[in-house]
Amino acid sequence: MNADDYESLPTQSVGVHMMAGACAGIMEHCVMYSVDSVKTRRQIMTPGPGGGVGIITEIGNMMRQEGIFRPFRGISAMVIGAGPAHALYFSCYEYLKDRISSTKLLSGHLIYAFAGTLSTVLHDGVMNPAEVVKQRMQMPNSPYRSVINCVKQVYATEGLAAFYRSYRTTLLMNVPFQSIHFVTYEFAQSITNPQRTYNPAAHVVSGGMAGAIAATVSMPLDVCKTLLNTQTGEVRATGMRDAMALVYRYWGMAGFFRGLSARIVYQMPATAICWSTYEFFKYMLQNVQNEPSKIDSIIEDGPCNLTIQQRNISSNINISNSNINSSSNSTVSVPSNNFQAGAGLLFNPKPTTPVLFDVTRS
């Protein structure tokens, strides 16, 4: 797939973007979940066991004191939420980016920021309940036995509103986060991957840079969101203003950056994993989607007029047939990349080596 084919994906493959986005979201959150557990614990009002040490040490303390699977408690809630949320997130972003570019209403980085903002609204609408359950399961001494038990208890004691108590704060955090994230990623891509081809190294570097910068800028709002999600019993904060007042009262300005190192350690590789996984599946799924069209084009042309090159070119065998009418010889160009058809054979519309087999209509 050349650069033009790869750049044309957003206008052709909404289903591919949804599938690739779902895979990217699940991969990102599963791989980095233990670090996210540390971040959550550092941000809540009552620190848990093992607090105040390095991230790796804290994960080890959690496993020794609370069980080997404790850093991954609640991961199923994140998997359930991340799949559909990221499917909407990436498909909406790609669609809006393409449509806005075609209308020329906005230009440059404003397109990426605007598309990222609207896709974030959809993403957070699906993800917020999963985030609430996940963070309550991550709390030290969490009273919930399982994800289902957590959902039932929260709904029974606090109502449906508890799952969206932090939604406005989450949007206030994620809108600037995702705007900065997408703008930084696209800017980094223009430097590391100006041809916009599938380039795993460029996707990893661009994603990591975007995640680190966006995480630092939006850190104070993330602290407030975590406080709103994890408070239990009597509600002490009902919105961002209350949450900010509580954080400032307990820790001062430094409280808004509690857990920053864990957030950067989480977001930097997480966004690198997310973007590289998304671009990989987008590339692979588009190739799978295009494969039938390649085969169909050859079938429609019939069993004649194909240039066939044997894979082992060292044999250098020439086939001739005196009964073939040479005047009818012609070559049909197959507009596709090379692909294998049978053992030892390779269809090539533009062979760069001498033709070993030339099959024509008799």
TORKOL-4160 file (C-alpha; in steps of 0.2 Angstrom, whole numbers, padded with zeros to 4 digits, m for minus):
362
<pt num="1" X="0000" Y="0000" Z="0000"/>
<pt num="2" X="0008" Y="0016" Z="m0006"/>
<pt num="3" X="0006" Y="0033" Z="0003"/>
<pt num="4" X="m0009" Y="0039" Z="m0008"/>
<pt num="5" X="m0018" Y="0023" Z="m0003"/>
<pt num="6" X="m0014" Y="0025" Z="0015"/>
<pt num="7" X="m0020" Y="0043" Z="0016"/>
<pt num="8" X="m0036" Y="0038" Z="0007"/>
<pt num="9" X="m0041" Y="0027" Z="0021"/>
<pt num="10" X="m0052" Y="0040" Z="0031"/>
<pt num="11" X="m0064" Y="0042" Z="0016"/>
<pt num="12" X="m0066" Y="0024" Z="0013"/>
<pt num="13" X="m0066" Y="0013" Z="0028"/>
<pt num="14" X="m0077" Y="0019" Z="0043"/>
<pt num="15" X="m0078" Y="0001" Z="0048"/>
<pt num="16" X="m0060" Y="m0001" Z="0048"/>
<pt num="17" X="m0057" Y="0014" Z="0059"/>
<pt num="18" X="m0070" Y="0007" Z="0071"/>
<pt num="19" X="m0062" Y="m0010" Z="0072"/>
<pt num="20" X="m0044" Y="m0003" Z="0073"/>
<pt num="21" X="m0049" Y="0010" Z="0086"/>
<pt num="22" X="m0057" Y="m0003" Z="0097"/>
<pt num="23" X="m0042" Y="m0014" Z="0096"/>
<pt num="24" X="m0031" Y="0001" Z="0100"/>
<pt num="25" X="m0041" Y="0006" Z="0115"/>
<pt num="26" X="m0041" Y="m0011" Z="0123"/>
<pt num="27" X="m0023" Y="m0014" Z="0120"/>
<pt num="28" X="m0018" Y="0003" Z="0127"/>
<pt num="29" X="m0028" Y="0001" Z="0143"/>
<pt num="30" X="m0024" Y="m0017" Z="0146"/>
<pt num="31" X="m0005" Y="m0015" Z="0144"/>
<pt num="32" X="m0004" Y="0001" Z="0155"/>
<pt num="33" X="m0017" Y="m0004" Z="0168"/>
<pt num="34" X="m0006" Y="m0007" Z="0183"/>
<pt num="35" X="0002" Y="0010" Z="0181"/>
<pt num="36" X="m0015" Y="0018" Z="0180"/>
<pt num="37" X="m0019" Y="0009" Z="0197"/>
<pt num="38" X="m0004" Y="0018" Z="0205"/>
<pt num="39" X="m0010" Y="0035" Z="0197"/>
<pt num="40" X="m0027" Y="0033" Z="0204"/>
<pt num="41" X="m0021" Y="0029" Z="0222"/>
<pt num="42" X="m0009" Y="0044" Z="0222"/>
<pt num="43" X="m0023" Y="0056" Z="0217"/>
<pt num="44" X="m0036" Y="0050" Z="0230"/>
<pt num="45" X="m0039" Y="0059" Z="0246"/>
<pt num="46" X="m0033" Y="0043" Z="0257"/>
<pt num="47" X="m0017" Y="0035" Z="0250"/>
<pt num="48" X="m0016" Y="0016" Z="0251"/>
<pt num="49" X="m0003" Y="0004" Z="0256"/>
<pt num="50" X="0014" Y="0007" Z="0248"/>
<pt num="51" X="0012" Y="0025" Z="0244"/>
<pt num="52" X="0026" Y="0038" Z="0243"/>
<pt num="53" X="0038" Y="0026" Z="0233"/>
<pt num="54" X="0042" Y="0023" Z="0215"/>
<pt num="55" X="0030" Y="0017" Z="0203"/>
<pt num="56" X="0037" Y="m0001" Z="0201"/>
<pt num="57" X="0040" Y="m0002" Z="0220"/>
<pt num="58" X="0022" Y="0003" Z="0223"/>
<pt num="59" X="0016" Y="m0010" Z="0211"/>
<pt num="60" X="0026" Y="m0023" Z="0219"/>
<pt num="61" X="0020" Y="m0018" Z="0237"/>
<pt num="62" X="0002" Y="m0019" Z="0231"/>
<pt num="63" X="0005" Y="m0037" Z="0224"/>
<pt num="64" X="0014" Y="m0042" Z="0240"/>
<pt num="65" X="0001" Y="m0034" Z="0252"/>
<pt num="66" X="m0015" Y="m0036" Z="0243"/>
<pt num="67" X="m0013" Y="m0051" Z="0231"/>
<pt num="68" X="m0004" Y="m0053" Z="0215"/>
<pt num="69" X="m0018" Y="m0048" Z="0204"/>
<pt num="70" X="m0022" Y="m0032" Z="0214"/>
<pt num="71" X="m0014" Y="m0020" Z="0202"/>
<pt num="72" X="m0026" Y="m0027" Z="0188"/>
<pt num="73" X="m0042" Y="m0026" Z="0198"/>
<pt num="74" X="m0056" Y="m0018" Z="0188"/>
<pt num="75" X="m0048" Y="m0021" Z="0171"/>
<pt num="76" X="m0063" Y="m0030" Z="0164"/>
<pt num="77" X="m0073" Y="m0013" Z="0166"/>
<pt num="78" X="m0060" Y="m0004" Z="0156"/>
<pt num="79" X="m0060" Y="m0017" Z="0142"/>
<pt num="80" X="m0079" Y="m0016" Z="0141"/>
<pt num="81" X="m0079" Y="0002" Z="0140"/>
<pt num="82" X="m0063" Y="0005" Z="0130"/>
<pt num="83" X="m0068" Y="m0005" Z="0115"/>
<pt num="84" X="m0084" Y="0004" Z="0110"/>
<pt num="85" X="m0077" Y="0021" Z="0116"/>
<pt num="86" X="m0062" Y="0021" Z="0105"/>
<pt num="87" X="m0071" Y="0014" Z="0091"/>
<pt num="88" X="m0082" Y="0030" Z="0091"/>
<pt num="89" X="m0067" Y="0040" Z="0095"/>
<pt num="90" X="m0056" Y="0036" Z="0080"/>
<pt num="91" X="m0070" Y="0034" Z="0067"/>
<pt num="92" X="m0077" Y="0051" Z="0072"/>
<pt num="93" X="m0060" Y="0059" Z="0072"/>
<pt num="94" X="m0056" Y="0052" Z="0055"/>
<pt num="95" X="m0073" Y="0056" Z="0047"/>
<pt num="96" X="m0073" Y="0074" Z="0054"/>
<pt num="97" X="m0055" Y="0077" Z="0049"/>
<pt num="98" X="m0059" Y="0072" Z="0031"/>
<pt num="99" X="m0075" Y="0082" Z="0030"/>
<pt num="100" X="m0069" Y="0098" Z="0038"/>
<pt num="101" X="m0053" Y="0097" Z="0026"/>
<pt num="102" X="m0064" Y="0095" Z="0011"/>
<pt num="103" X="m0075" Y="0110" Z="0016"/>
<pt num="104" X="m0060" Y="0121" Z="0019"/>
<pt num="105" X="m0069" Y="0130" Z="0033"/>
<pt num="106" X="m0054" Y="0127" Z="0045"/>
<pt num="107" X="m0036" Y="0124" Z="0041"/>
<pt num="108" X="m0020" Y="0117" Z="0048"/>
<pt num="109" X="m0020" Y="0112" Z="0066"/>
<pt num="110" X="m0038" Y="0119" Z="0070"/>
<pt num="111" X="m0045" Y="0105" Z="0060"/>
<pt num="112" X="m0037" Y="0092" Z="0071"/>
<pt num="113" X="m0042" Y="0101" Z="0087"/>
<pt num="114" X="m0060" Y="0103" Z="0082"/>
<pt num="115" X="m0061" Y="0085" Z="0076"/>
<pt num="116" X="m0053" Y="0079" Z="0092"/>
<pt num="117" X="m0065" Y="0089" Z="0103"/>
<pt num="118" X="m0081" Y="0082" Z="0095"/>
<pt num="119" X="m0074" Y="0064" Z="0095"/>
<pt num="120" X="m0070" Y="0066" Z="0114"/>
<pt num="121" X="m0088" Y="0070" Z="0118"/>
<pt num="122" X="m0093" Y="0054" Z="0111"/>
<pt num="123" X="m0079" Y="0044" Z="0118"/>
<pt num="124" X="m0082" Y="0051" Z="0136"/>
<pt num="125" X="m0101" Y="0048" Z="0135"/>
<pt num="126" X="m0097" Y="0029" Z="0134"/>
<pt num="127" X="m0081" Y="0029" Z="0144"/>
<pt num="128" X="m0086" Y="0039" Z="0159"/>
<pt num="129" X="m0096" Y="0025" Z="0168"/>
<pt num="130" X="m0082" Y="0012" Z="0165"/>
<pt num="131" X="m0070" Y="0025" Z="0172"/>
<pt num="132" X="m0080" Y="0027" Z="0188"/>
<pt num="133" X="m0081" Y="0008" Z="0191"/>
<pt num="134" X="m0063" Y="0005" Z="0186"/>
<pt num="135" X="m0057" Y="0019" Z="0198"/>
<pt num="136" X="m0068" Y="0012" Z="0213"/>
<pt num="137" X="m0061" Y="m0005" Z="0210"/>
<pt num="138" X="m0043" Y="0002" Z="0210"/>
<pt num="139" X="m0045" Y="0011" Z="0227"/>
<pt num="140" X="m0036" Y="0003" Z="0242"/>
<pt num="141" X="m0047" Y="m0007" Z="0253"/>
<pt num="142" X="m0061" Y="m0006" Z="0239"/>
<pt num="143" X="m0077" Y="m0014" Z="0246"/>
<pt num="144" X="m0083" Y="m0021" Z="0230"/>
<pt num="145" X="m0081" Y="m0039" Z="0226"/>
<pt num="146" X="m0082" Y="m0038" Z="0207"/>
<pt num="147" X="m0086" Y="m0026" Z="0193"/>
<pt num="148" X="m0104" Y="m0032" Z="0193"/>
<pt num="149" X="m0105" Y="m0030" Z="0212"/>
<pt num="150" X="m0098" Y="m0012" Z="0210"/>
<pt num="151" X="m0111" Y="m0007" Z="0197"/>
<pt num="152" X="m0125" Y="m0014" Z="0207"/>
<pt num="153" X="m0120" Y="m0006" Z="0224"/>
<pt num="154" X="m0116" Y="0011" Z="0216"/>
<pt num="155" X="m0133" Y="0012" Z="0207"/>
<pt num="156" X="m0142" Y="0006" Z="0223"/>
<pt num="157" X="m0134" Y="0018" Z="0235"/>
<pt num="158" X="m0130" Y="0033" Z="0224"/>
<pt num="159" X="m0141" Y="0032" Z="0208"/>
<pt num="160" X="m0137" Y="0033" Z="0190"/>
<pt num="161" X="m0130" Y="0051" Z="0192"/>
<pt num="162" X="m0115" Y="0043" Z="0201"/>
<pt num="163" X="m0109" Y="0036" Z="0184"/>
<pt num="164" X="m0109" Y="0054" Z="0177"/>
<pt num="165" X="m0105" Y="0065" Z="0192"/>
<pt num="166" X="m0088" Y="0068" Z="0184"/>
<pt num="167" X="m0093" Y="0069" Z="0166"/>
<pt num="168" X="m0092" Y="0088" Z="0165"/>
<pt num="169" X="m0076" Y="0088" Z="0174"/>
<pt num="170" X="m0070" Y="0074" Z="0162"/>
<pt num="171" X="m0075" Y="0084" Z="0147"/>
<pt num="172" X="m0066" Y="0100" Z="0154"/>
<pt num="173" X="m0051" Y="0089" Z="0156"/>
<pt num="174" X="m0052" Y="0079" Z="0140"/>
<pt num="175" X="m0056" Y="0092" Z="0128"/>
<pt num="176" X="m0040" Y="0102" Z="0130"/>
<pt num="177" X="m0031" Y="0085" Z="0133"/>
<pt num="178" X="m0037" Y="0078" Z="0116"/>
<pt num="179" X="m0035" Y="0094" Z="0107"/>
<pt num="180" X="m0017" Y="0096" Z="0112"/>
<pt num="181" X="m0015" Y="0077" Z="0109"/>
<pt num="182" X="m0021" Y="0077" Z="0091"/>
<pt num="183" X="m0013" Y="0093" Z="0086"/>
<pt num="184" X="0004" Y="0087" Z="0094"/>
<pt num="185" X="0002" Y="0070" Z="0085"/>
<pt num="186" X="m0002" Y="0077" Z="0068"/>
<pt num="187" X="0012" Y="0090" Z="0070"/>
<pt num="188" X="0025" Y="0076" Z="0075"/>
<pt num="189" X="0019" Y="0066" Z="0061"/>
<pt num="190" X="0023" Y="0080" Z="0049"/>
<pt num="191" X="0041" Y="0080" Z="0055"/>
<pt num="192" X="0044" Y="0061" Z="0058"/>
<pt num="193" X="0033" Y="0054" Z="0044"/>
<pt num="194" X="0030" Y="0068" Z="0031"/>
<pt num="195" X="0024" Y="0056" Z="0017"/>
<pt num="196" X="0011" Y="0049" Z="0029"/>
<pt num="197" X="0014" Y="0031" Z="0025"/>
<pt num="198" X="0013" Y="0017" Z="0038"/>
<pt num="199" X="0028" Y="0020" Z="0049"/>
<pt num="200" X="0028" Y="0011" Z="0066"/>
<pt num="201" X="0043" Y="0020" Z="0073"/>
<pt num="202" X="0035" Y="0037" Z="0068"/>
<pt num="203" X="0018" Y="0032" Z="0075"/>
<pt num="204" X="0027" Y="0027" Z="0092"/>
<pt num="205" X="0037" Y="0043" Z="0093"/>
<pt num="206" X="0023" Y="0055" Z="0089"/>
<pt num="207" X="0011" Y="0046" Z="0100"/>
<pt num="208" X="0022" Y="0046" Z="0115"/>
<pt num="209" X="0026" Y="0065" Z="0113"/>
<pt num="210" X="0008" Y="0069" Z="0111"/>
<pt num="211" X="0003" Y="0059" Z="0127"/>
<pt num="212" X="0017" Y="0067" Z="0138"/>
<pt num="213" X="0013" Y="0085" Z="0133"/>
<pt num="214" X="m0006" Y="0083" Z="0134"/>
<pt num="215" X="m0005" Y="0074" Z="0151"/>
<pt num="216" X="0006" Y="0088" Z="0159"/>
<pt num="217" X="m0006" Y="0102" Z="0153"/>
<pt num="218" X="m0022" Y="0093" Z="0159"/>
<pt num="219" X="m0015" Y="0086" Z="0175"/>
<pt num="220" X="m0025" Y="0098" Z="0188"/>
<pt num="221" X="m0042" Y="0093" Z="0180"/>
<pt num="222" X="m0037" Y="0074" Z="0180"/>
<pt num="223" X="m0034" Y="0076" Z="0199"/>
<pt num="224" X="m0052" Y="0084" Z="0201"/>
<pt num="225" X="m0060" Y="0070" Z="0190"/>
<pt num="226" X="m0052" Y="0056" Z="0201"/>
<pt num="227" X="m0058" Y="0064" Z="0217"/>
<pt num="228" X="m0076" Y="0065" Z="0210"/>
<pt num="229" X="m0075" Y="0047" Z="0204"/>
<pt num="230" X="m0069" Y="0039" Z="0220"/>
<pt num="231" X="m0078" Y="0048" Z="0234"/>
<pt num="232" X="m0090" Y="0037" Z="0243"/>
<pt num="233" X="m0103" Y="0039" Z="0257"/>
<pt num="234" X="m0108" Y="0057" Z="0259"/>
<pt num="235" X="m0104" Y="0067" Z="0244"/>
<pt num="236" X="m0092" Y="0080" Z="0248"/>
<pt num="237" X="m0090" Y="0087" Z="0230"/>
<pt num="238" X="m0103" Y="0088" Z="0217"/>
<pt num="239" X="m0093" Y="0097" Z="0203"/>
<pt num="240" X="m0077" Y="0104" Z="0197"/>
<pt num="241" X="m0077" Y="0119" Z="0208"/>
<pt num="242" X="m0080" Y="0109" Z="0224"/>
<pt num="243" X="m0067" Y="0097" Z="0219"/>
<pt num="244" X="m0054" Y="0110" Z="0216"/>
<pt num="245" X="m0058" Y="0118" Z="0233"/>
<pt num="246" X="m0055" Y="0102" Z="0242"/>
<pt num="247" X="m0039" Y="0098" Z="0233"/>
<pt num="248" X="m0032" Y="0115" Z="0237"/>
<pt num="249" X="m0038" Y="0114" Z="0255"/>
<pt num="250" X="m0029" Y="0098" Z="0258"/>
<pt num="251" X="m0013" Y="0100" Z="0248"/>
<pt num="252" X="m0012" Y="0118" Z="0241"/>
<pt num="253" X="m0007" Y="0121" Z="0223"/>
<pt num="254" X="0005" Y="0106" Z="0224"/>
<pt num="255" X="m0011" Y="0095" Z="0226"/>
<pt num="256" X="m0016" Y="0098" Z="0208"/>
<pt num="257" X="0000" Y="0089" Z="0202"/>
<pt num="258" X="m0001" Y="0074" Z="0213"/>
<pt num="259" X="0003" Y="0059" Z="0203"/>
<pt num="260" X="0010" Y="0068" Z="0188"/>
<pt num="261" X="0025" Y="0057" Z="0186"/>
<pt num="262" X="0013" Y="0042" Z="0186"/>
<pt num="263" X="0002" Y="0050" Z="0174"/>
<pt num="264" X="0016" Y="0054" Z="0162"/>
<pt num="265" X="0023" Y="0037" Z="0164"/>
<pt num="266" X="0006" Y="0030" Z="0160"/>
<pt num="267" X="0001" Y="0042" Z="0146"/>
<pt num="268" X="0017" Y="0043" Z="0136"/>
<pt num="269" X="0018" Y="0024" Z="0132"/>
<pt num="270" X="m0001" Y="0022" Z="0132"/>
<pt num="271" X="m0003" Y="0035" Z="0118"/>
<pt num="272" X="0012" Y="0027" Z="0109"/>
<pt num="273" X="0004" Y="0010" Z="0110"/>
<pt num="274" X="m0013" Y="0017" Z="0106"/>
<pt num="275" X="m0008" Y="0026" Z="0090"/>
<pt num="276" X="0004" Y="0012" Z="0084"/>
<pt num="277" X="m0009" Y="m0001" Z="0087"/>
<pt num="278" X="m0022" Y="0009" Z="0078"/>
<pt num="279" X="m0011" Y="0013" Z="0063"/>
<pt num="280" X="m0006" Y="m0005" Z="0062"/>
<pt num="281" X="m0024" Y="m0012" Z="0062"/>
<pt num="282" X="m0030" Y="0001" Z="0050"/>
<pt num="283" X="m0016" Y="m0004" Z="0038"/>
<pt num="284" X="m0019" Y="m0022" Z="0040"/>
<pt num="285" X="m0038" Y="m0022" Z="0039"/>
<pt num="286" X="m0038" Y="m0011" Z="0024"/>
<pt num="287" X="m0026" Y="m0023" Z="0015"/>
<pt num="288" X="m0038" Y="m0037" Z="0020"/>
<pt num="289" X="m0053" Y="m0027" Z="0014"/>
<pt num="290" X="m0044" Y="m0023" Z="m0003"/>
<pt num="291" X="m0038" Y="m0041" Z="m0006"/>
<pt num="292" X="m0055" Y="m0047" Z="m0014"/>
<pt num="293" X="m0055" Y="m0033" Z="m0027"/>
<pt num="294" X="m0037" Y="m0038" Z="m0032"/>
<pt num="295" X="m0043" Y="m0056" Z="m0035"/>
<pt num="296" X="m0059" Y="m0050" Z="m0044"/>
<pt num="297" X="m0050" Y="m0040" Z="m0056"/>
<pt num="298" X="m0039" Y="m0054" Z="m0061"/>
<pt num="299" X="m0054" Y="m0066" Z="m0062"/>
<pt num="300" X="m0064" Y="m0054" Z="m0074"/>
<pt num="301" X="m0049" Y="m0053" Z="m0085"/>
<pt num="302" X="m0050" Y="m0071" Z="m0088"/>
<pt num="303" X="m0036" Y="m0084" Z="m0089"/>
<pt num="304" X="m0027" Y="m0076" Z="m0102"/>
<pt num="305" X="m0015" Y="m0061" Z="m0105"/>
<pt num="306" X="m0007" Y="m0062" Z="m0088"/>
<pt num="307" X="0012" Y="m0060" Z="m0085"/>
<pt num="308" X="0017" Y="m0073" Z="m0073"/>
<pt num="309" X="0034" Y="m0073" Z="m0065"/>
<pt num="310" X="0041" Y="m0089" Z="m0056"/>
<pt num="311" X="0047" Y="m0085" Z="m0038"/>
<pt num="312" X="0063" Y="m0095" Z="m0040"/>
<pt num="313" X="0070" Y="m0084" Z="m0054"/>
<pt num="314" X="0087" Y="m0094" Z="m0054"/>
<pt num="315" X="0079" Y="m0108" Z="m0064"/>
<pt num="316" X="0078" Y="m0097" Z="m0079"/>
<pt num="317" X="0066" Y="m0108" Z="m0089"/>
<pt num="318" X="0058" Y="m0102" Z="m0104"/>
<pt num="319" X="0042" Y="m0110" Z="m0111"/>
<pt num="320" X="0037" Y="m0108" Z="m0129"/>
<pt num="321" X="0023" Y="m0116" Z="m0140"/>
<pt num="322" X="0023" Y="m0116" Z="m0158"/>
<pt num="323" X="0004" Y="m0117" Z="m0159"/>
<pt num="324" X="0002" Y="m0101" Z="m0150"/>
<pt num="325" X="m0003" Y="m0086" Z="m0162"/>
<pt num="326" X="0011" Y="m0073" Z="m0158"/>
<pt num="327" X="0001" Y="m0059" Z="m0166"/>
<pt num="328" X="m0012" Y="m0061" Z="m0152"/>
<pt num="329" X="0000" Y="m0058" Z="m0138"/>
<pt num="330" X="m0004" Y="m0043" Z="m0127"/>
<pt num="331" X="m0002" Y="m0039" Z="m0109"/>
<pt num="332" X="m0015" Y="m0033" Z="m0097"/>
<pt num="333" X="m0010" Y="m0022" Z="m0083"/>
<pt num="334" X="m0016" Y="m0027" Z="m0066"/>
<pt num="335" X="m0018" Y="m0011" Z="m0055"/>
<pt num="336" X="m0013" Y="m0019" Z="m0039"/>
<pt num="337" X="0002" Y="m0023" Z="m0028"/>
<pt num="338" X="0011" Y="m0040" Z="m0030"/>
<pt num="339" X="0002" Y="m0055" Z="m0022"/>
<pt num="340" X="0005" Y="m0073" Z="m0021"/>
<pt num="341" X="m0006" Y="m0085" Z="m0031"/>
<pt num="342" X="m0002" Y="m0103" Z="m0029"/>
<pt num="343" X="0015" Y="m0111" Z="m0024"/>
<pt num="344" X="0030" Y="m0103" Z="m0032"/>
<pt num="345" X="0021" Y="m0091" Z="m0042"/>
<pt num="346" X="0019" Y="m0072" Z="m0041"/>
<pt num="347" X="0008" Y="m0060" Z="m0051"/>
<pt num="348" X="0018" Y="m0044" Z="m0055"/>
<pt num="349" X="0010" Y="m0031" Z="m0066"/>
<pt num="350" X="0027" Y="m0022" Z="m0068"/>
<pt num="351" X="0041" Y="m0036" Z="m0067"/>
<pt num="352" X="0058" Y="m0029" Z="m0063"/>
<pt num="353" X="0067" Y="m0045" Z="m0069"/>
<pt num="354" X="0066" Y="m0055" Z="m0085"/>
<pt num="355" X="0049" Y="m0063" Z="m0088"/>
<pt num="356" X="0051" Y="m0082" Z="m0086"/>
<pt num="357" X="0034" Y="m0087" Z="m0090"/>
<pt num="358" X="0023" Y="m0078" Z="m0103"/>
<pt num="359" X="0005" Y="m0085" Z="m0104"/>
<pt num="360" X="m0006" Y="m0078" Z="m0118"/>
<pt num="361" X="m0022" Y="m0083" Z="m0127"/>
<pt num="362" X="m0021" Y="m0097" Z="m0140"/>
